[in-house]
Structure formats: structure tokens, C-alpha cells
Amino acid sequence: MGLQSLKQGFLDSLPSPGPLATKAGRLAATLAVPAMVLLVVSPLLMHPATFGQHDWDQMNTQREVVVKTILRFHQFPFWDPYECGGHPAWGSLESDPIAVSPWLPVYLLAPLPIAIRVEIVLSALWGALGCWLLASRFTRSVALRALLAIAVAVNSRWSLQLAAGHTWHLLYAFLPWTLYLFDRAIDVEAPAARARRDIVLAAVCIATMVYGDGIYPVPHTAFLLAVYAALVGRATRSWRPLRALATTGAIAMGLAAPKLLPLYAELQRYPRHIASEEAIFPQDIVRVLTLRFGDYLGRASFINGMWHEWGLYLGWLGLGLLVAGVVASRGPRERALKWAAFVMVLFVIGGFHQLTPWRIFHLLPLFKSQHVPSRWLYPAVVALACAAVAGGERWLARMGERRAFLEVVLGFTAVAVALDMGVVAREPIAQSFVNPAPAMDDRTPPFHMVHRLPPQDGYQSCLPEDVATLPGVFDNVGTLECDTYAGVHMSHRDEEGRMPGVGAWGEDDAEYRGEAYVAEGGATARVVSWTPNDVEVGVDHGRPGDHVVLNQNWDPGWAADGAPAIPYRDAVASVLSAPTQTVHFRYWPRPLGWGLALLAATAGSVALWLLRRRETRP
């Protein structure tokens, strides 16, 4: 008896499930996704008043600066006066993450610990829904859709990064949405109007990631789309995918221009070039995917660095299903996804040699600011999971009448995988979110700068340097020692031990002369009114030509009485023109006007494009 006969005999022996069993399998698979999300985030719900450890003080600070600037001072948070002696918030890679965000209303209405939890839980559900829809592009199986969402939405990499305070990882929730919309748009059967709409919505997803400071999700999504479009276009001998890619990118950049242009200007001042020599042996990637280890601060013998940058637990069952589906997959879209994932896995292997793919790719301007190539593993799993469900659909389609039984088996298999992965992914959340919140009464005493915030009972930043900044925002106190801004950072020191670019002084520094002063002396300066973006300084008994100095770090966006402010020993300053004078200092990001103009032009062009009646392909 041949192998084919044995296979057919086995399939013929499978029972046909009744309607109740079929519905039970589908229901089990469907409920496994939200149940896994609930399991992973349950520590947050059980302890709703705690904060996370590691980088969470920085992330909480950035969110509270936005809230306080809007609610207390009725301004947009262009400038952050509270950290590092003052720095651009709108032009920073990792500041103002909620200023243009669907979560902003939650933060304005709810206490900070509650708002953080709403953002986390809704982001997880949004990502899971996007995964479900993305899977529908490759399969009609409910169980396979659930398996893709389980493998991606809240896996242990998601929770490990979240436990470490890397809140930009939440923006990966928009990756499956972007790929889903883009794949629909390049479908040759798609109506022109729907394809245009999908392109615009994909661009909106990317722009949302930009506004949310998606320092890794944005370039990873762009790379995946670019490889996917190029390979699908080549396989189908069509320019349609590349045209859609170019249109999506142009619209996304136009919509995000108010953020991108100030960010580009700041990166010109303070380039973010980070060495990246992290590496892993290829065979150890299997260990990364199967090791049941949830300590986000832990280490393993086969990696360099902490586990939150490497771990992505799928388990042997999940990994086996993934590999089997990838092997079974066929077709131009599936090949494009597999090639994209293959390249990203090569990046994950890292930089053990200067000619490895990641070290070469890292030379490109967009990727010089990135390190820890293991972060490419998450989007690689997204691409592989799409190919795997396509392979699973191909296999199920060949089962004929036995498909219904196998769907039921896969449905309950999805429950098992969700439980296995969810238990591991829950651990780092439970480990991190144990930090008591500081006193959160929003106070507005006269603003002043200190060199370093004093310890607060029961609250720690949990960084090795133990530098906290969040309590200062609540108390309306600025600090020099901080890690919220890459341009001016406490790890950067000159020969005198001072951070380059810092012109402000703390009141506990010997050089402190107040929040406003006349550099040459012999005159008095006082702060008449203060908000983060606008400060009025009154001067008496000055001399024309003297320098009146505001105790904030200088930036080209500062103006004094409508003219560009000047740097005075890296602080914001202006030249007096009269003995008695009131100087109005105001901050406005330099290229923001151009960014708003590009946004308006893009929005207008997109509106006209969507309103076109002629049925043409994008």
C-alpha cells in the first residue's frame, strides 16, 4: 500500500463534525484572541494604580507633559521645559507621543495610571483586530485567523517591550492594518474607488505611527511594504504595487509633515547615530522562539543584552504550525512575504561582522538611528504568519469534506496556543507594573529648575541611575539630569562633566542666577509670566546691549520680541535695547509652518483624489 493510499485512508477515517461541534470550534478560536489579550494584561487590571519600571518614568513623563501643557496652560506642547534644562518636545523622536493620537482624550479625562492602561488594552485589541482582518486576506478559516492574531498581537515580545517601558512598541498595532489595507489596494480585482480609499487609510496608519513616535514601527512597516510591493509587482509583472507604494508613502509623509519637518531639523542639530553590533547565532533564534522565560530584565547565555530585546515566545506548538504553514504556502504574495521575512531574520542575526546584512543596512541614513536588530523579529513574524495562514488555507482547501473536522481541531488548537503563549507573555507585565505612583496632584507654583529631583518616598524611576522626572512635572519643577531627550542626555558629558548643549542651571548649582537674569549683572530680571512656550521677563536698571537670559536651553525655535533669540552659553537670550524692558520669549518649531502647509496641501489633494468619479486604477 502506497503512502498516498495511507494518507487517503486516514482522511476518509476522520469523522464529519455536526453543526454544534463546528460552531464550538469557531467560537473557541474566536474567543481565544480576546481571552489571550485579557490574560496578558490582567496584572494591569488587578493593580490599576501602579506604574511600570525601567523606562516607564520617561514614558509617563512625556505623556504628563502633554496633558499638563494642554490642560493647565492651554498650549500645544511644542517645548518641554521640565527635562534636561528644556528641550523641543514636538521635534523629538520620543516626546509628545499622545499629542496627536486617538488616546489623547483619554489622557485629558482620566488619571495617568488609568489612561496608560486604556492605551495599552485598546492598542492590544486594535492590533488583534488588524491581525484578524489581515489574515482574512489569506484564508477564510476562522481558526487560522485566530492563530495569526494569537501569534502576533500580544506575544511575549509585545509584553517584554511594554514591561521595559518601550511604549513605541504599541504602535505595531497599526502594522497589520497597514499591510491589510495595502494588500487590498493592490488587488487587481479591487474597485478603483475602494483601492484609493485603502491607500489613503494605509497612509493614515503610517502617519499615526509617526505622530506617536514610532521610531521602530515606522521604518519596519515601510521596509515590509517596500519589499512586498517590489516582489509582488515583479511576480505579477505589474507596476500597480509600486505605484500604490509610492502614493501611500507620499500621502503618509504629507499627512505627517508637521511632525517630520521639525524632527528632521532637530536631527540635523543632534544626529542620532547609534552603534549596533548586537548579534546572535542563527541556530539560537529557535531558542528565542521556544524558551519559556518571562523575566524582562533577565539574560540568557546565548544573547548579549537583556531578554526584553530578544524574547518572542511562540512555543514548540506555535512554531511548528508556523513552519508547516510557511512550507505549504505558494503564490506571489506568499513568496514576497517569505522573502521579506527572510531578510528581516538576517537583520536579526545582527552585526557580528561588518559585512553582515544588518551592519551594511545600518549605514543608511534612516537606519543609523536604530540599534538592537533583534527588534526586526517582530515584523518578521507578522510576515511569516501571513504566509503560514495562506499555506494552511491551501492545505485545508485540499481536504474536501474533511475540512470541517480539521477546522474544529484547529479551533481548539488555537485555544491551546493562546493559553501557552499568554501565560508566558503575562509574566513581564506582572513583574514590571509594581511601582507605586508618585503624588499626582497637579501643582503650579512658580517654575524653577533643579539639577536633580530629590528622592520621593515610595517612588523610584528604576533606572540604574535612579533619575526620576515625572514628579517634577506634577510639581512644576524642571530638572537637568534626565534621559527623556537623545540630543541632551545625562550620558553625554564634556571634559568638565557638563552635558553639551545644556545652558540652563539648577537652583542647587553654584552658577544658578534665577530663572531669568542679566548676564552682565547690575540689573534685575524677573519672570512676569510663564508657560512652557511663552515666557515674559521684566528687566529694570539694565543697559542697552546687555544680555537678558532665560534659564532654558537654547534652540533655534526660540524668539524674543518677534526676533530670533540668541544663544548665551547655550541658554536662551536676547539683547536689551532699553534700561527698563519686558522681553517676550516664545517658542515655535522652525519648520512647523512648512509642515502645516504640506499637511493642508496633502489633505486637499487627497480629498480631490477620493472624489474622482472616473473609474481608474490607482
SEKEDO-491583 format. One record per atom (N, C-alpha, C): y, z, x. Coordinates in steps of 0.02 Angstrom, whole numbers, plus 50000, padded with zeros to 5 digits. Example, Ala and Ser with C-alpha at 12.3 -4.5 7.8 and 13.67 -1.06 7.14 Angstrom:
# SEKEDO-491583
497165039050660 497755039050615 498355039050660 498885035450642 499475035750684 500025039450645 
This chain:
# SEKEDO-491583
499405000050043 500005000050000 500625000050045 501084995350032 501674994750073 502204999850056 502695000450103 503245005150094 503645003650030 503744997250017 504114995349957 503754997649893 503094996949894 502714999149836 502755006649826 502715010349882 502785017649877 503465019649850 503975016249874 504655017649850 504715016349776 504445010549753 504485008849683 504075013849640 503505015849668 503105020649632 503455027349623 503815029449676 504195035749672 504745035249619 505095029649620 505645028749572 505375028549500 504795025349491 504515024949424 504285031849399 504135036349447 503905043049427 504465047649407 505085045749422 505655050049405 505745050249330 505865056149302 505955056649229 506635053849209 506685052149146 507325050049118 507655056049084 508235058149107 508545064049077 508795062749007 508775067748966 509045067148899 509805067648899 510105066548842 510845066848838 511125073648860 510775079048844 511025085648862 511025086548938 510485084448972 510455085049044 510975080749078 511085074749051 511595070249079 512285073349074 512435076149016 513085079349007 513155085549052 512605089249059 512625095149102 512765093349174 512455087949199 512575085749267 513295083649278 513565079949230 514265077849236 514745083749233 514605088349186 515035094249179 515005098549242 514405099449269 514335103449330 514735100449387 514685093849396 515055090549450 515805091049440 516025090149378 516735090449363 517025097349375 516665102449351 516915109349358 516855111949430 516425108849470 516345111149539 516985110449578 517395105449562 518005104349601 518515109949588 518745111249526 519215116749517 518915123549534 518255124249525 517935130549543 517975131849618 517885126549658 517945127349730 518665129149749 519145125749718 519845127449732 519985134749716 519745137049658 519845144049639 519515148749687 518915147049710 518565151349758 518955151849823 519205146249848 519545146349913 520205150149910 520585149349856 521245152649851 521205159449819 520605161849801 520555168249766 520865174149803 520835174449871 521175180049904 521925180249891 522235174449881 522955174349866 523085177349797 522645176049750 522735178449682 522565185849676 522105188149716 521905195149714 522435199649745 522825196949792 523355200849826 523995196749824 524345196749767 524905192049758 525555193849794 525585199549829 526205201549860 526195201249936 525665198849965 525615198750038 525845192050066 525995192150131 526165186050168 525615184650219 525595178450243 525115176550293 525355178450363 524895177750411 525035179550480 525175173350522 525175174350587 525275169050637 525955165650627 525985159350604 526625155850597 526955156850530 526695161250489 526955161850421 527665164750418 527855168950466 528545171350465 529035165550471 528875160750515 529295154850522 529325150850458 528745149750426 528725145650365 529075149150307 528985155750302 529335159450249 530085159250261 530285159850324 530995159650340 531305153150319 530985147650335 531265141050317 531335140250242 530875142850204 530925142450132 531475146950105 531525152950131 532025157650106 532735155350124 532825152050181 533475149350198 533705144350145 533255140050122 533415135250070 533615138950006 533215143849986 533345147449924 534015151149928 534135154649982 534745158649988 535365154249990 535325148750027 535905144250033 536085141349965 535585139649925 535725136649860 535945141949810 535575147449804 535715152349751 536315156649767 536365158949829 536905163649847 537555160149865 537495154449900 538105151249925 538255144649891 537805142349847 537915136249807 538065130249851 537675129649904 537735124049950 537045121149963 537045114949986 536415111950009 536285114450079 535665116150097 535515119150162 535525114250220 536115111850238 536175107450295 536105111150361 536385117250364 536405121150426 536055127850416 535655129850464 535315136250462 535665140850512 536075145650488 536435150050534 536035156050557 535435156850530 535065163050540 534605163050600 534405157350624 533915157050677 534185153550739 533995156250797 534135153050862 534885152450876 535295156250843 536015155650852 536315150150808 535925147550762 536155142250717 535885135550740 535605131750694 535355125050711 535335120750648 535305114150656 535255109850597 534615111350558 534685112250494 534095113050451 533875106250424 534355102350400 534165095950370 533925090950422 534145091550483 533945086750535 533365089250577 533025094450556 532485097250596 531815094750571 531335094350617 530665092150599 530315097050552 530475103450557 530105108450519 530555113350483 531125111150458 531565115350418 531695111950351 531955115850305 532095113350237 531485110050205 530895113150209 530295109650183 530275109250107 530685113250073 530675113050000 531335110849970 531805108650012 532475106749986 532425100749940 532025095849956 531885090149912 531135090149901 530915093649850 530215094849840 530085096449767 529505094749741 529335096849672 529265104349666 529205107949722 529115115249719 529775118949720 530335115649731 530985119149736 531125123349675 531045120949612 531195125249555 530795131649554 530175131349578 529755137349580 530065142549627 530285140249685 530575144849734 531245147749709 531615143849671 532255146349645 532155151449590 531585151149556 531485155549498 531025161449512 530585160849560 530075166049571 530185169549638 529935175749645 529955179149711 529575175049762 529755175849825 529475171749878 528715172049882 528395177949879 527655177849883 527325174149825 527615174549766 527325171049708 527445163549716 528045161649737 528195154549744 527735151249796 527595154849850 527145152149901 526455150849871 526225155449831 525565154649801 525555148849750 526085148049713 526115142449667 526095135849705 526485135449760 526475129349801 525775127949828 525445133049853 524785132049883 524275129749830 524255133349774 523745131849723 523865125049692 524485123549674 524625117149643 524535111349692 524695112449755 524565107349805 523815105849811 523415111149809 522695110249813 522435106349753 522665108049693 522455104449633 522705097249633 523315096249656 523585089449661 523185085149709 523005088049766 522595084449814 521905082949786 521615087749749 520945086649720 520975081149668 521495081049627 521565075649577 521655068949611 522045068749665 522125062449702 521465060149731 521065064749757 520405062849783 519955060049729 519975063149670 519575060749614 519765053549596 520415052349591 520635045549574 520475040649630 520565042749691 520395038249747 519655036449746 519235041349732 518515039849728 518365034949672 518765035049619 518635030449563 518735023249583 519075021949638 519145015149663 518505012549695 518025017149708 517425015149743 516785016749705 516835020649651 516245022449614 516425024249542 515935023349498 516025025649429 515635032049417 515325034649469 514925040749464 515375046949464 515295051249414 515665057549412 515465061949471 514815062149487 514585066449541 514865064249608 514885057749621 515155055349684 515905056649689 516265055949634 516975057649635 517075064949653 516665069149622 516715076349636 516565077749709 516055074449737 515875075749806 516435073749853 516795068249839 517355066449883 517895071849879 518065074149818 518585079249811 518375085749846 517735087549841 517485093649873 517525093049949 517365087249975 517355086350048 518055086550078 518565084850038 519235083750066 519745089050045 519785090449980 520385093849953 520525100549984 520025105149983 520135111850010 519565113750057 519405109250102 518885110950151 519145116050201 518735118050247 518935123450292 519505121550338 519595115150354 520175113250394 520815114750354 520805113250290 521375114750247 521535122150249 521035126350241 521155133550239 521305136450308 521005133850360 521145136250427 521875134850446 522105128850432 522795127150447 523275131350405 523095132350342 523515136350299 523545143550322 522975146250343 522955153150368 523405153950429 523455148750470 523875149050530 524605147850515 524775146350452 525475145150434 525705138050443 525245133350452 525435126350460 525495123250390 526045124850357 526115122750287 526215115250279 526375111750333 526415104450328 525745101450308 525205105250321 524545102550302 524485101750227 524865105550188 524845104850115 525045097850093 525435094450134 525675087750116 525135082550121 524565084150152 523995079550150 523755078350078 523975082550032 523795081549962 524035074749937 524555071949970 524815065449949 524445059649982 524025061050032 523675055550066 523205051850019 522755055349982 522315051549937 522695047949883 523245050849859 523655047349810 523935040849839 524185041249900 524475035349932 523955029849941 523365031749965 522845026749976 522595023949909 522545028149859 522335025849793 522825020749764 523465022249767 523965017649740 524005011249781 523945011949847 523985005949889 523375001449877 522785004449870 522185000449858 522224996849791 522515000049742 522614996649678 523104990849685 523614991849724 524134986749731 523884980449764 523404981149811 523174975249847 522574971949813 522364974649757 521814971649718 522054964949692 521674959649706 521884952949685 521884952249609 521534956649574 521504956349501 522054960449469 522444963949509 522964968349480 523534964349451 523754966049390 524364962749363 524954963949409 525384959049414 525944959449461 526384965549447 526524966849383 526964972549367 526654979149389 526004979849377 525674986049397 525644986549473 525524981049507 525494981249581 526164983449609 526714980749582 527374982849606 527484990249594 527294992549535 527374999649520 526975003949568 526355001849582 525935005849627 526215005949698 526495000549720 526815000449786 527395005349789 527805005449737 528365010049735 528125017249733 527615018649693 527365025449690 527045027649756 526705023049790 526435024749856 527005026349905 527545022549901 528125023849943 528435030649926 528455032349862 528725038849842 528295044449871 527645043549871 527205048649901 527365049649975 527455044150011 527605044650083 528285047950093 528785045950053 529455048950059 529425056350044 529025058349995 528955065449980 528675069250039 528195066250074 527935069450135 528475070050189 528905064950194 529445065250243 529915070950227 530125071450165 530585076850145 530265083650152 529615084050148 529265090450155 529095092250226 529355088350275 529225089650346 528495088450364 528215082950339 527525081250353 527445078150421 527545082050473 527565079650541 526905076350561 526345078650534 525705075350548 525455071150489 525505073450427 525265069150372 525605062350368 526245061850383 526595055450377 526325050250426 526325051650492 526055046450538 525315045150528 524925050250509 524215049150496 524115044550436 524495045750383 524445041450324 524665034350341 525205033750378 525455027050397 524925023350439 524615026850485 524105023750527 523515021350485 523275025650440 522705023850398 522865017750355 523455017650324 523655012050283 523705005650325 523985006150385 524085000250427 523404997150447 522945001350469 522284998750489 521924995950428 521964999550373 521624997250312 521894990550290 522554989850288 522864983550265 522684977850313 522724979050378 522584973750426 521864971250421 521394975950417 520694973950417 520474970950350 520734973650295 520574970650230 520884963650226 521494962950250 521814956350250 521434951350292 521194953550349 520814949050393 520154947050360 519814951950330 519164950550299 519224945950239 519764946650201 519854942650141 520274936450153 520514935750215 520944930050233 521544929550186 521874935350179 522444935750134 522994939750168 523614937450156 524194941150181 524414946650132 524104946850075 524314951450023 524324958750047 523794961250080 523814968250102 524384969750151 524514965050197 525054966250246 525734965750213 525814961350164 526454961150127 526554967650089 526024970050058 526074976450022 526224982150070 525924982050129 526064987150179 526794987150200 527054981150215 527754980650236 528224982950181 528074981050119 528504983050063 528474990550052 527874993350056 527805000650047 528195004350101 528115002150164 528465005450219 529225004950212 529474999050193 530194998150187 530475002550132 530135002750075 530375006950020 530345014350039 529805016450070 529735023450090 530295025450138 530435021250188 530975022850235 531655022950201 531765018450155 532395018450119 532485024650076 531945026550041 531985032549999 532065038850041 531785038950100 531815044850143 532385044550193 532805039350190 533335038350240 533805044350248 533995047950194 534425053750204 534125059250247 533475059450252 533145064150296 532995061050364 532775054750364 532565051550426 533135050550476 533715048450452 534265047050498 534525053350532 534665058850496 534845065050532 534295067450578 533665066650557 533115068650601 533105064550665 533215058050658 533225053750717 533795055850764 534375057450735 534945059550777 534785065950816 534455070650784 534285076850818 533755075650872 533285071250858 532775069850909 533075066250969 533615062650959 533965059751016 534265065151060 534505070551029 534785076151068 534235080251100 533735081751061 533185086051084 532525082351074 532335077851118 531705074251109 531115079151108 530665077851063 530065082151058 529485078351090 529395079351154 528855076251192 528375081851213 527775081551187 527285086851198 526675084051233 526485087151288 525875085151322 525275086651277 524775082351280 524185083251237 523565081151276 523245086151306 522645084851345 522035088351316 522095090751253 521525093851221 520945088851214 520335091151221 519775086551220 519145090151195 518665086151172 518025088651151 517505083351166 516895085451184 516365080651195 516145077751128 515995071251126 515825068151061 515265071651024 514755073951060 514185077151026 514385083750993 514935086751015 515145093050987 515515092250921 515695086150903 516015085150838 515535087150782 514885085950791 514395088150741 514415095750734 514505099350788 514545106650785 515175108750749 515725105150759 516335106650722 516235106050647 515825101150627 515725099750556 515185104150524 514805107750564 514245111550536 514245118950553 514695121150595 514705128250615 515025132450560 514665137250534 514915141650481 515335147150514 515965145650526 516405150150563 517085149750530 517345155450506 517975155450469 518535159350501 518445161750563 518975165550597 519495160750624 520075160550592 520575155550612 520865156950681 520815163050705 521055164650772 520485164650823 519885163350801 519315163550845 519275157550892 518805157850936 518695152450985 517955151050989 517795145051011 517095143151022 517045140451093 516445140851119 516345139051189 516455131651203 516395127351152 516425120151162 517115117151146 517615121351133 518285118851119 518785122551163 519375119551170 519925123151201 520455124251147 520655130451139 521125132251086 520775136151032 521165137950981 520905142150927 520555137850874 520135141050836 519695137550789 520075134050733 520665136550716 521025133450660 521225126250675 521225124350739 521395117450756 520775112950760 520185115850754 519585111750763 519105111950703 519025117750673 518525118550622 518635114050561 518095110950537 518115107150475 517395107150448 517225112550414 516525113550394 516345109150334 515835104950344 515525101250290 514825103850275 514515107050323 513835109350315 513345103650326 512715105550338 512215100350351 512095096050289 512115099050230 512015095050169 512595090350158 513205092850164 513785088550155 513825083050207 513675084850270 513695079850324 513145074650314 512555076750292 512025072050280 512195067050226 512485069550171 512695064950118 513235060150142 513695062750183 514225058550209 513945052950252 513505054650298 513215049650343 512795044550304 512395046950257 511975042350218 512405037450178 512945039950149 513375035550110 513735030450153 513965032650212 514305028050257 513835022550280 513215024350297 512735019450319 512575014450264 512555016750202 512375012250146 512965007950124 513565009450146 514145005850120 514194998850150 514454994350110 514574987350130 515234985150101 515474979350124 516064976450095 516674977050139 517184972850128 517774972650172 518174979150170 518254982050111 518634988250108 518264993850144 517614994150133 517224999350166 517224998550242 517174992450265 517194991350338 517874993450366 518404991850330 519074993850353 519125001350358 518875004950308 518895012250310 518485015050367 517905012150379 517475014650433 517795013350501 518105007650510 518435006250574 519035010950584 519415012050531 519985016750537 519735023650555 519195025950523 518925032450539 518655032750610 518335027350632 518055027050700 518615027950751 519165024450741 519725025150788 520005032250787 520065035150728 520325041950723 519855046950756 519205045850750 518735050350783 518795049550859 518915043450883 519055042650955 519665046650976 520175046950933 520755051050949 520555058450952 520115060550906 519905067550904 519585069550970 519205065051000 518885066651064 519395068851116 520005066051110 520565068751147 520705065751214 521035069751257 521325067151317 521025069751381 520355069551387 520045071951449 520165067151507 520415061051491 520585056151543 521205052351520 521605050151568 522235046851550 522125040051516 521525037251519 521385030851487 520995031551422 520915037651397 520605038451332 521075035751278 520795033751221 521225030851168 521805035351148 521675041951143 522225046251122 522775046651174 522605047251237 523125047751289 523545041351291 523245035551279 523625029251277 524065029051215 523765030751157 524135030651094 524705035651095 524605041051131 525105046351134 525745044151171 525705038551205 526295035951239 526785032651191 526565030851131 527005027651082 527535032651058 528155030351047 528695034951029 528535039350969 528235036550916 528105040350855 527605045950867 527165045150917 526625050050927 526735054450988 527285053551025 527425057951081 527555065151059 527775065850996 527935072450971 527325076150946 526735073150951 526135076150922 525665078450977 525285083550960 524765085851005 524175088050962 523685091150993 523075093350958 522755087550921 522455082750957 522175076850923 521625078350874 521355084450875 520855086250825 521125085850754 521785085750747 522075085150680 521935078350648 521725073450689 521545066950661 520885067350623 520505072650631 519855073050599 519925073350523 520445076550498 520525077150426 520615070250392 521095066150414 521135059450383 520525055150397 520185056350453 519565052550466 519045054250414 518985060550394 518515062450343 518705059350276 519355058850262 519565055550200 519305048350198 519415044650253 519195037650255 518435037150251 518075041450287 517345041150285 517075043050217 517395047850184 517165049850118 517245044150068 517775040250074 517865034450030 517295029350041 517155028050105 516615023350119 515945026150095 515855032750101 515225035750082 515105035250006 515625036549966 515525036049894 515405028749874 515715024049911 515565016949897 514845015449913 514585018249968 513885017249984 513425020549933 513625026549910 513245029849858 513225025949794 513785022949775 513815018749715 513355012649723 513355009749782 512925003949794 512195005849786 512015011749811 511325014149806 511135015649734 511585018949698 511445020549628 511385014249585 511785009249601 511765003049561 511094999549567 510725000949620 510074997749630 509505001649599 509665007449570 509135011749543 508955010049472 509335005849440 509165003749372 509155009549324 508605010249287 508555015349236 508525022349265 508365022949329 508305029549360 508985032249383 509495028349375 510165030649396 510365037049360 510225037449296 510435043349257 510145049749286 509495049549305 509185055449334 509515057349401 509625052249442 509935053649507 510645056149500 511005053849450 511675056449437 511665063849421 511165065949382 511095073049367 510955077049430 510505074549472 510355077949536 510985078449579 511355072949584 511965073049624 512475077849595 512505078349529 512985082949497 512865090149518 512235092249518 512085099149538 512095099849614 511985094349650 512075094449722 512805095749739 513255092749700 513975093949711 514145101349703 513825104649656 513935111849647 513715115649709 513135113849736 512885117249796 513345116149856 513575110049865 514025108549921 514685112249913 514945112349851 515575115849839 515525123349854 514965126349834 514865133449848 514805134749923 514415130549957 514315131350029 514975130650067 515345125250052 515975124150087 516515129150066 516515130950002 517035135449977 516985142350007 516375144950016 516295151550045 516585151750116 516455146550155 516715146250223 517465145350223 517725140950179 518445139650177 518845145650152 518535150050115 518885155950089 519035160950143 518615161350194 518675166650245 519355166850279 519625161250305 520265161750340 520845163750295 520815161850231 521345163950185 521335171450176 520735174250167 520675181450159 520875185050223 520755182150281 520915185250345 521665185350357 522015180050338 522725179350356 523195182850308 523075182550244 523575184850196 523495192350183 523645196250234 523605203550230 524255206850253 524755202850270 525365205450298 525825208050243 526025214350244 526475216850192 527145213150195 527445212050138 528085208650136 528645213350158 529165210750191 529745214950207 530145216450144 530645220750151 531095221950094 531435215350077 531385213350014 531605206649994 532225206849949 532625212149955 533255212349918 533745207649953 533995202749916 534465197949945 535145201149952 535365202250013 535995205650026 536475200850061 537125201850048 537635197650080 538185201850111 538015206350157 538545209550195 538855204350242 539415206050275 539705201150321 539185198850372 539145192250380 538645189450426 538805191450497 538275192950535 538355194150606 537715192050641 537765190850706 537215188550747 536955194250791 536295194650796 535985199350843 535545195350891 535395198350947 534965194850995 534245194550970 534025200150942 533335200550918 533325205550861 533005203850806 532965208450750 532555214550768 532785220450748 532385226450761 531755226450718 531235229950740 530615230150700 530755233150631 530385230750583 530445233350515 529775236450496 529815242350468 529205246050452 528745241850408 528115241250430 527625237850389 527625230350392 528105227350428 528135220050431 528115217750503 527675213050516 527615210050583 527575202550575 527835199050625 527785191750623 527085189550642 526715193750680 526035192350701 525985186750753 526535184750782 526515180250839 526425184450902 526185181350956 526115185251018 526765188551040 527325185051029 527965187851050 528235192850999 527925193250939 528125197750885 528865196950869 529095190850861 529785189450842 529795187650769 530145191750730 530195190550658 530895188050642 530945183450594 531595180850574 531715181550499 531185182150459 531275182450387 531705188350364 531615194450389 532045199950366 532785198550377 532955194850430 533655193350442 533965189050388 533575184450360 533845180250306 534005184550245 533555189150228 533705193550171 534315197850185 534405200050248 534955204550264 535595200950284 535595194250284 536175190250305 536355191550378 535835191750419 535915192950491 535585187150529 535945184450577 535665179250620 535345182150681 534905178350713 534565180650773 534515174950824 534535176750887 534465171750940 533725170450956 533335175750958 532625175050975 532255172350914 531995166350920 531655163350862 531205157750886 530795155250839 530375149450854 530385144550796 530935144350759 530975140050700 531235133150715 531485131850775 531795125450790 531575123250859 531265117250862 530995114850926 531545113350976 532145111550954 532675109851000 532935115751040 533005121351006 533225127551038 532695132751023 532295134351072 531695138351060 531645143751113 531395149551093 531365155151139 530905154051198 530465148951193 530025147451250 530375143251303 530975140651288 531345136551335 531885141051368 531865141651432 532345146051467 532615142451528 533255143751544 533535141151606 533445146251661 533755144951718 533655149351776 533935156351763 534415156951718 534705163451702 534345166951645 533815163851620 533435166851566 533715165551497 534215161051492 534525159551428 534245152951401 534195152551335 533935146451304 534455140951309 534285135251338 534765129751343 534995127551273 535635126251268 535915124051204 536155129751160 536035135951180 536245141651140 536935143951164 537425143251120 538105145551137 538295151951101 537895153851051 538025160051014 537785166051054 538075171851037 537875178151067 537725183151012 537255187751026 537115193050979 537555199150993 537665203050939 538125208850948 537845214050996 537195213551012 536905218051061 536915214951131 537255209151140 537355206151205 538025208351234 538045209151299 538675211251331 539225206151321 539035199751313 539535194351307 539785193351236 539535197151189 539715196251119 540445198051107 540815193651073 541525194751060 541685194150986 541185194450944 541285193850873 541035187150847 541045186350782 540825180150751 541345174650757 541945176450776 542465171550793 542925174850843 543155170950892 543585173850943 543975168250976 544515170151011 544895165551051 544665166251123 544435160851152 544105161251217 544555163851271 545195161851270 545655163751324 545905170951317 545765174351260 545985181151249 546725181451229 546955187651218 547655188651199 547805187051127 547325185551087 547425183851016 546845186950976 546955187350912 546435189950868 546175184350824 545525184550812 545215179650767 544755183450720 544755181450658 544345184750608 544055179550561 543475181050535 543165176650486 543465178050418 543795173150390 544125173850325 543615172750268 543215167750275 542685166350226 542095163350263 541495164750237 540895162550272 540365160250223 540105154250235 539495151750203 539115147950258 538485146350247 538115143050301 538435136650326 538725132550282 539005126150303 539755126250313 540105131350290 540835131550293 541055138550315 541485138650366 541755145050390 542495144150402 542905148650375 543625148650389 543785154350436 544145152750489 544325157650540 545085158050544 545335164150536 546055165250543 546225167850612 546755165050643 546965166950711 547695169250709 547825174750742 548505177350750 548655178250824 549295177050841 549545178150909 549195173650960 548985167850938 548685163150985 549195158751019 548965154651063 549395149951098 549125142851088 549555138051074 549315131151067 548925129151129 548355126151117 547915124251172 547355129051185 547405135151157 546845139851163 546245137451121 545665139951138 545055138151103 544855143651055 544815142050991 544535146650942 543795144750935 543375149850942 542645148650947 542295151950888 541855148150857 541415150750805 540745152450837 540485158250823 539875160650857 539255157450827 539225150850832 538635146950813 538535141550866 537925139350874 537785134150922 538135127650902 538395124150951 538735117850936 538235112450918 538455108250872 538085102250852 538605096950835 538465090550847 538955085350831 539155084950758 538765088150714 538935088050643 539495092750624 539695097250669 540225102050654 540915098650659 541345100250612 542035097850613 542505103750605 543105103150631 543615108350625 544245105150597 544445107250537 545025104350503 544975096750498 544365094350485 544255087250475 544145083150538 544255086050596 544135082550660 543495085250692 543165081250734 542555083750765 542675090150804 542255095150793 542295101250833 542085099750905 542295103850950 542125102851020 541655108351044 541235106951093 540795112151119 541175116451170 541115122951163 541385127551212 540805131951235 540555130551294 539965134051320 539405134051268 539305128151238 538785126851189 538905130251122 539495132951110 539675135651045 540165130951010 540255131750946 540705127650906 541415129950917 541875125250930 542555127250946 543055122050924 543685124150924 544245119650910 544845121950950 545325117550960 545925119050998 546485120950950 546795126650963 547345128950920 547965124550929 548305123450874 548935119650876 549535123950859 549415130350840 549965134750821 549755141850836 550235146450845 550065153450859 549675156750803 549875155150741 549525157850682 549225151950645 548575152150636 548235146250608 547585148250575 547405144750522 546755145550491 546365139150504 545805139850537 545385134050555 544785133850509 544675128150479 544115127250433 543565123450470 543025126950485 542435123750515 541955121650460 541705115650466 541255113050414 540705109050447 540095109950421 539525106250449 539285101050399 539175094950425 538915089450386 538505085050433 537855084050420 537445079950465 537755073050476 537825071050538 538205064950554 537975058750517 537335056850519 537135050450489 536955051050414 537095056850384 536885057750315 537205052650268 537825050950280 538165046050237 537805039450237 537605037150296 537225030850300 536555031550265 536245037450271 535605038450238 535665038250163 536195041350137 536305041150064 536445034050040 536805030250081 536945023250062 536295019150061 535865020250111 535225016750111 534795018850052 534805025250035 534435027549977 534675024149914 535325023749905 535605020549845 535415013149843 535475009849901 535305002649903 534565001649889 534145006049917 533415005349905 533255006649832 533545011849803 533405013449733 533625007649688 534205004849702 534434999149661 533984993149668 533794991649729 533354985849741 532674986749708 532414992849713 531764994249682 531804993549606 532344996049577 532424995449505 532434988149483 532804983949519 532824976849502 532144973649512 531794975649564 531134972849578 530634974549523 530664980749500 530204982949448 530354979749380 530984977749371 531184974849307 531074967349304 530844964449359 530704957249358 530194955549305 530334950249267 529874948149214 529384942949238 529584939349290 529144933949313 528524936949345 527944934749325 527304937549349 527134934549416 527404937549469 527244935449537 526894941049573 526494939249621 526144944349660 526614947449710 526534954049725 526964957249774 526814954749844 
